[in-house]
Amino acid sequence: MAHDVIVIGGGPAGLSAAVNVRARGRSVLVVSNPLEENPLWRAEKVDNYLGLPGMSGAELLKTLRAHAEQAGAEFREGRVLNAVAMETDWFVSIGSDMENAKAVVLAGGVARAKKFPGEAEYLGKGVSYCATCDGMLYRKKPVAVVGYSDSAKKEAEFLTSIGCTVTYFDRPKTCEIIGGAKAERVVCDGQAADVACVFLLRPALAPTDMFPGIEVENGYVKVDRAMATSLPGVFAAGDCTGGPLQVSKAAGEGLVAGQSAAKYVADLARKK
Ligand SMILES: Cc1cc2nc3c(=O)[nH]c(=O)nc-3n(C[C@H](O)[C@H](O)[C@H](O)COP(=O)(O)OP(=O)(O)OC[C@H]3O[C@@H](n4cnc5c(N)ncnc54)[C@H](O)[C@@H]3O)c2cc1C
């Protein structure tokens, strides 16, 4: 089903954007990893969010999420891999599925991990970011999963279920991917495995991987005061646009990005 706006990321920025898209009468789908995998979930206490002092990160996230649900936002659990523009729509791939909307709000937080040596070189040649999309290509073969969440463990189980022999690396600090024309071996924290494919399952992807060509500055998505990025119909909010990396700033930017996305959709409809 087509939506007016897709929000990528269900943290404070994305939830605030969703509430404010709904406040403008537009439909919104929030696509995100599970709430428990949000980095804020681990915060023992958040004391500087206005009006709600003393909550744990988990309580605050559940409160924000309930607000967005009440406002009528739709939710879908999953990891967005990339987005492409076709005519007036953005098509967003979630695992092996697709959703589309007129506008997108990118609110994926900070993608903390740097690329591993060999990762960019072998992407599509024995390096993949999605087990459920590419797993079948490596059926019954030895593969490695480099995982950082419970969702990654589920993807590894899927690979086992289709006959792959899986070496699982749990949150390694360092990895290197080595090969010839294709990836052949991965070494993580000194442990090596010979593989046909390495699945790198990080919870957050770099904005430039999801949106090729999006302008970044010092590693953060470049936005104007309307939270518009360099790509038409794509807005960004929260930690992904830079510091201070704090909940209040994320919620405030989410408001602006949500309103801007809703206005963009309304303007498109008027032009028709
Ligand atoms: C331990 C800890 C304690 C903190 N304490 C405080 C505090 O006391 N006060 C304060 O103001 N701030 C605090 N922060 C910072 C605060 O958590 C962030 O500033 C805030 O969560 C940013 O909101 P956001 O919505 O931009 O990003 P996030 O909250 O990071 O949300 C982004 C969400 O998008 C998901 N996502 C990313 N990429 C994709 C993708 N490709 N597909 C699907 N989903 C995706 C992520 O998994 C994540 O769930 C703390 C952070 C941590 C880690």
The ligand as an SDF file (V2000), in Angstrom:
LIG
                    3D

 53 58  0  0  0  0  0  0  0  0999 V2000
   23.0650    4.7070   26.9770 C   0  0  0  0  0  0  0  0  0  0  0  0
   22.5430    6.0160   26.4390 C   0  0  0  0  0  0  0  0  0  0  0  0
   22.0680    6.9750   27.2880 C   0  0  0  0  0  0  0  0  0  0  0  0
   21.5510    8.1900   26.7970 C   0  0  0  0  0  0  0  0  0  0  0  0
   21.0770    9.1100   27.6860 N   0  0  0  0  0  0  0  0  0  0  0  0
   20.5210   10.2560   27.2170 C   0  0  0  0  0  0  0  0  0  0  0  0
   19.9600   11.2190   28.1230 C   0  0  0  0  0  0  0  0  0  0  0  0
   19.9770   11.0350   29.3410 O   0  0  0  0  0  0  0  0  0  0  0  0
   19.4210   12.3510   27.5960 N   0  0  0  0  0  0  0  0  0  0  0  0
   19.3620   12.5870   26.2550 C   0  0  0  0  0  0  0  0  0  0  0  0
   18.8080   13.5860   25.8280 O   0  0  0  0  0  0  0  0  0  0  0  0
   19.9060   11.6920   25.3830 N   0  0  0  0  0  0  0  0  0  0  0  0
   20.4810   10.5520   25.8230 C   0  0  0  0  0  0  0  0  0  0  0  0
   21.0300    9.6460   24.9340 N   0  0  0  0  0  0  0  0  0  0  0  0
   21.0460    9.9950   23.4910 C   0  0  0  0  0  0  0  0  0  0  0  0
   19.6950    9.6550   22.8360 C   0  0  0  0  0  0  0  0  0  0  0  0
   19.4610    8.2730   22.9720 O   0  0  0  0  0  0  0  0  0  0  0  0
   19.7010   10.0350   21.3470 C   0  0  0  0  0  0  0  0  0  0  0  0
   20.1090   11.3630   21.1600 O   0  0  0  0  0  0  0  0  0  0  0  0
   18.3070    9.8440   20.7300 C   0  0  0  0  0  0  0  0  0  0  0  0
   17.8200    8.5420   20.9460 O   0  0  0  0  0  0  0  0  0  0  0  0
   18.3450   10.1540   19.2540 C   0  0  0  0  0  0  0  0  0  0  0  0
   17.1040    9.9060   18.6880 O   0  0  0  0  0  0  0  0  0  0  0  0
   16.9730    9.4970   17.1370 P   0  0  0  0  0  0  0  0  0  0  0  0
   15.5260    9.2150   16.9370 O   0  0  0  0  0  0  0  0  0  0  0  0
   17.6490   10.4870   16.2970 O   0  0  0  0  0  0  0  0  0  0  0  0
   17.8190    8.1630   16.9650 O   0  0  0  0  0  0  0  0  0  0  0  0
   17.6920    6.7730   17.6980 P   0  0  0  0  0  0  0  0  0  0  0  0
   17.0630    6.9120   19.0360 O   0  0  0  0  0  0  0  0  0  0  0  0
   19.0470    6.1600   17.6230 O   0  0  0  0  0  0  0  0  0  0  0  0
   16.6620    5.9590   16.8150 O   0  0  0  0  0  0  0  0  0  0  0  0
   16.9580    5.5080   15.5480 C   0  0  0  0  0  0  0  0  0  0  0  0
   16.2720    4.1710   15.3490 C   0  0  0  0  0  0  0  0  0  0  0  0
   16.3030    3.8480   13.9620 O   0  0  0  0  0  0  0  0  0  0  0  0
   16.6780    2.4950   13.8110 C   0  0  0  0  0  0  0  0  0  0  0  0
   17.2910    2.3500   12.4950 N   0  0  0  0  0  0  0  0  0  0  0  0
   18.4630    2.8620   12.0540 C   0  0  0  0  0  0  0  0  0  0  0  0
   18.6870    2.5230   10.7880 N   0  0  0  0  0  0  0  0  0  0  0  0
   17.6320    1.7730   10.4260 C   0  0  0  0  0  0  0  0  0  0  0  0
   17.2940    1.0980    9.2320 C   0  0  0  0  0  0  0  0  0  0  0  0
   18.1050    1.1350    8.1840 N   0  0  0  0  0  0  0  0  0  0  0  0
   16.1230    0.4250    9.1810 N   0  0  0  0  0  0  0  0  0  0  0  0
   15.3040    0.3740   10.2660 C   0  0  0  0  0  0  0  0  0  0  0  0
   15.5770    0.9860   11.4350 N   0  0  0  0  0  0  0  0  0  0  0  0
   16.7260    1.6670   11.5000 C   0  0  0  0  0  0  0  0  0  0  0  0
   17.6680    2.2680   14.9440 C   0  0  0  0  0  0  0  0  0  0  0  0
   17.8380    0.8910   15.2090 O   0  0  0  0  0  0  0  0  0  0  0  0
   16.9880    3.0220   16.0730 C   0  0  0  0  0  0  0  0  0  0  0  0
   16.0230    2.2120   16.6900 O   0  0  0  0  0  0  0  0  0  0  0  0
   21.5410    8.4420   25.4050 C   0  0  0  0  0  0  0  0  0  0  0  0
   22.0330    7.4610   24.5450 C   0  0  0  0  0  0  0  0  0  0  0  0
   22.5300    6.2600   25.0310 C   0  0  0  0  0  0  0  0  0  0  0  0
   23.0460    5.2130   24.0690 C   0  0  0  0  0  0  0  0  0  0  0  0
  1  2  1  0
  2  3  1  0
  2 52  2  0
  3  4  2  0
  4  5  1  0
  4 50  1  0
  5  6  2  0
  6  7  1  0
  6 13  1  0
  7  8  2  0
  7  9  1  0
  9 10  1  0
 10 11  2  0
 10 12  1  0
 12 13  2  0
 13 14  1  0
 14 15  1  0
 14 50  1  0
 15 16  1  0
 16 17  1  0
 16 18  1  0
 18 19  1  0
 18 20  1  0
 20 21  1  0
 20 22  1  0
 22 23  1  0
 23 24  1  0
 24 25  2  0
 24 26  1  0
 24 27  1  0
 27 28  1  0
 28 29  2  0
 28 30  1  0
 28 31  1  0
 31 32  1  0
 32 33  1  0
 33 34  1  0
 33 48  1  0
 34 35  1  0
 35 36  1  0
 35 46  1  0
 36 37  1  0
 36 45  1  0
 37 38  2  0
 38 39  1  0
 39 40  1  0
 39 45  2  0
 40 41  1  0
 40 42  2  0
 42 43  1  0
 43 44  2  0
 44 45  1  0
 46 47  1  0
 46 48  1  0
 48 49  1  0
 50 51  2  0
 51 52  1  0
 52 53  1  0
M  END
$$$$
